Amino acid sequence: MVQRGLAGTQRLLRLGPNFSLDATAADRSRDLSALKEEHLRTALLRRRTTSVGDRRDDHAFATFTGFIDHAIQIALRNRRHRVLFCVLPFGEIVYVIMATSPNFHRRISDRPLYLLAAVIVPLVVLAGFARTYYLKGFFATPVLPSMIVHVHGLIMTAWVVLFIVQVTLVAKRKTKLHQRLGVFGAILAGLVFVVGILTGLYAAARAVNDPNLANLNPPPLAFLIIPLGDMVAFAILVGTALYYRKRLDIHKRLMLVAAINITVPAIARIPVGFIANGGALVFFGLADLILLGFLAFDTIRHKRVHPALLWGTVFVIVFQPLRIILAGTHAWTSFAAALVRLVQ
């Protein structure tokens, strides 16, 4: 069967410097023109598949759909020549010749990075909000000031849980379910942004109207730039990640940065003296250390800096001191006061 497939090769469809595709046996597919190099790269996820024609099991690349009418099974059959044999559902064979280095097919798994994030992010959130929210019944902490705070807590908890579920689904290669949950995730991200903005505004309004909080440092209107800025950064990162949802390497790294960015409020509430007394520079700095640690982990593992993770990290870190600088300006105070009046 393989020999017949190879003997029938007549022409190649060039997909760029890294791939060429034998298109002779795939003419029946109307979607073949949709195959692009970056899609092929991200679709070839390493896994074990069944034998293709010669009753052997090999470490192979996963079945993928969406590029041709029916699924294609791709198996690495000749590591010396780096050929990927592709069996179409109707029994014909095409193959992809890898024109890059011999080690190109040895895909480096990102699972440890994201599984680590799926552990660290909820632990940080629990450490920060255990006393005031999750385990509130065990501590003598004040009651929640309003229903919006409780709604905010529920939605943020749902986002963290969804992050864990999505990472787990990808690790188990249940990508179809991951994609279906992504629609719910986009809606939930919108709720995180809207409710997060409202929670910040209502908190500032309570502080402005309470004489006992008149001498807060920083002032409520100045501090408002911190939670609002967190939500703006979250929206930009998640929105960009959703835009690049078909570029998996970009999508997952921007979602990672967004997840770490929302740990800042939790870090600020961890009951440790130097955090409580250090102010914005300390809790921003600790979040940045986590982010830089993941950047270093990813860079060392792949032996290169991924642009999405690099620029996402730079964006988050640069946006932090920019907010601190703007917080004390008359322009921001006036703008913040106008926003707070909307909810009073």
N, C-alpha and C positions, 0 to 999 in steps of 0.2 A: 504493500500500500504506500509506504513511504517512497519507495523507488519510483512507483508510477507517478506520485505527486511531483517528485524532483524532475523526472523525465519530461513532464508536461510543462515545465517552466518556460515561458516565452518572453515575458516582459516584467519589468520592475517598476513599482510606483515609489518615487523618491519622497521621503518624508523629512528630509533634512540631513545634516551631517552624521547623525547617529543611527539612522534606521533606513532600510529599504524594504519594501513589501512586495512580494510576488502577488500580483493582482489577477493573474490568469484565471485561477479557479474561483475568484470571488466576484465575477462580473454580475452574478445574479442579485447582488446586494445593492439596493438603490442608495444606501447610506454610506457606501465606501468612501465617498468624497469627504465625508465628515471626519475621517481619521486624520488627526494631526499629531505632530510629534509630542507636544506637551501632554495631550490626552493619553497617548500611548504610554508615556513614561509613568503617569500617575495611575493608570489602570493596571499595570503589571505588578500586582502585589504578590509577594512570594508566599507560597503555601504548597502543601502536598496535594497532587491531583492523581486521578487514576491513570493507568497506562494508556498510551495512544498508539495502538496498532501493533506493538511488539511485546505486550504483556509485561512490561517493566514498570516499576514505580520509581519515579525520580522526583527530586525536589523541583517544583515547577512554579509557574506563574499562574495567578488565579484566573478563573473564568471571569470575563467581564462582558458587560452588555452596554447598549446605547450607541455603539458605533456602527454595528451591522445589524440586520434585521433579527438575527438569532444569536444566541450566545456562542462564543468561540472559546475553546479550550486551548491554552497555550502551554506547551511543555518544553523545557530545556532538554534537548536530546543530544547535543554534541557540544560539550563544553570547550573542546579544543578549538572548534571552528566557530563557536558562539552562534549557533543557529537555533532559533525558536520555531518549532513546527506548530502550525496552527490547524486544527481540525475543525472544519465547518460542519454544521449539523447535518448537511446532506451528504457527508462522507468524503468530500474533496479536501485536499490539503493545500494550504498556502504556507509560506514560512517567512520569517523576518530574519534578515542577516544583520547582526550587530557589527557596525563598522568602527566601534570605539575600542578601548583597551580591554584586555581579557577579564579584568575585574569588574567591568561595568555591571554584569548581571548579579553581582554579589551585593544585593540591596541591603543597606544598613537599616535595621529596624529602629523606629522611633518610639516603640512601645514603652521602654523603660522611662523615657523622658516624660511622657504624658501620664503614665500610671503614677509616677512620682508626684506630678502636679495634682492628680486626682486624690492623693493622700494629703499633701501639704495644704492645699487651699481649704478643704473643709476643717482640718485641724486648726488652722489659724482663725477661721471664722468662729469655730466653737470656743476657742480660747478667749476670743475677744468679746463674744456676746453671751457666754454661758451665764454670767452673773446677772446680766440685765435682761435676758430674754429666754434662752433655751432652758436654763436651770434656775429660773427666777424664784421658784417656790422654795429653793434651799437657801436663798440669801435674802437679807433684809434690804433689798433695793427698792427704790421708789416705783410706784405703779407707772405703767406706760402713760404718757401725757395725753394721747389722743388715739383714735381708731386708725388714723393714717399711718401711725408708727407701727401698729400691729400688722396692717396690710403690707407695709414696706418690708417688715421682717419676713412675712410669709412668702412674698414674691422673691426676695433675695435668696431665701432658703431653697425655693423651687429652682432658681437658677443654678445654685451650687449643686443641687442634686442632679439636675439635668446635665451639668458639666461632667459629673462622675459617670452617669449613665452613658453619655455619648463617648467618653474615652473608653469605657469598658466595651461598648459595642464595637468600636473600631479595633480594639485589641483582640476581640473574638472574631473579627472579620465579618461582622453582621452589618455590612455597609448599607444595604437597602433599608433596614430598619433605622439606621443612623440618619439616612437622608430623609426618611419620612418624619422622624422626630425633629429634624431640622426646621420644618415648617412651624411646628409648635414653638421651637426655640426662637425663631424670628419674632413671633408674636410676644413671647415672654420677654424677649429683650426690649421690645417697645414698651411693655408694662414696667420693666425695671427702670427705664429712662424716665417715663412720665411720673410714676409714683415716687421715684428718687428725687426728682425736682420738687414735687409737691411737698414731700417730707422735709426737705431742706428749707423751703419757704415757710412752712407752718412753724418749724422750730425757730427760725429767725423772728417770725412775728410774735411768738410767745415770749421770746427773750426781750424783744424791744418793748413790749407792753408790760413786762414784769419789773417793778421798781427794784426788787431784790437782785435782779440780774443786770442792773444798769452799769455796774462797774466791772463787767466781765472783760478779761484780757485774753485774746483779742475781742474787740466789740462784735456783737452779733452780725451786723451788716458786713463788716470786714471778713469775718470767718465764713460767711455764706459762700464766698468764692471757692472754698475747699470742697464741700459736697456737690455744688453745681458743676465745678470743674471735673470732679470724678465722673459724674454722669455724662458730661460732654465727651470726655476721653473714652468712656465706655461705648458710647454711641458711635464714635468715629471708628474705633477698633472693630467692633462687632459688625458695623455696616460695611466696612472694607472687607472683612472676612467673608461676609455673605456675598459680596460682589465677586470675590475670588473663590467661590465655593467649588468650582470645577478645577481650580488649581490647588490640589490638596496640600501641597507643601506650604503654600502661602496661607491658606485658610486655617489650618490647624495651628500654625504659629501665632497668627494674630488672635485667635481665640484664646490661646494660652496667655498672651500678654493681657488681654481683656480680663481674664479670670484673676490674674495676679493683681491687676490694677484695682479691682474691687475689694481686695483684702486690706486696703489702707484704713478704712474705718474700723475694721476689726483689730488691726494691730494697735491703733490709737487707744483702744479700750482694754487691752491686755493689762491686768492689774500688776504691773511691775513698775517699781519706782522711777527708773530712768526713762521709761516710756511716758509715764504720766506727767513727769516734770520736764521732759525734753521738748515738748511741743511738736510743731509740724515737721521740723527738720529731722527729728528722730523717727517718727512713724513713716514719713516719706522715705527716709534713708533705709530703714529696715525692709520696706517693700522693694526698694531698688536693689538691695543685696540679694533678695530672693530672685528677682528678675535677672540680675547679672549672673547669678549662679546657674540658672537655666540656660542663659545665653552661652556661658562657658561650657556647660555640659554638652549642648548641641554642637558647638563648634569643635570641641575635641572629638566627639563621636564621628562627625562627618568630615573632619579635617578641613573645614571651611566655614566661614561665617555666612549664614543664610540671610539675604537682604531683608526679608520680611521680619524676621526676629530682631535683626539689628535696628532697623528703622522704627519698628514698633517700640523697642526699648528706648531708643533716643527720644522718640516723641513723648513717652510717658515721663522720662526723667527731666527733659527740658520744660515740659508743661508745669511741673511742680514749682520750681522757683519763680517762674513767670507769674503764677497765681499769687505767690507770697508778695511779689513786688507790686502787683496791681491792687492787692487787697486794701492797702492804705491810701489809695489815690481818691481824690474827690470824684472823679468820673465813675469809678466803681461804686463808691458809697451812694452816689445819686441813683445809679442804675439799680443797685440792690434795693434801695428804699422804694423805688417805683415797683419792683417785682413784689416786694413784701406787701405793699398796699393792695395788690390784687387778691390777696387771700385774707385780708383783715376784715 
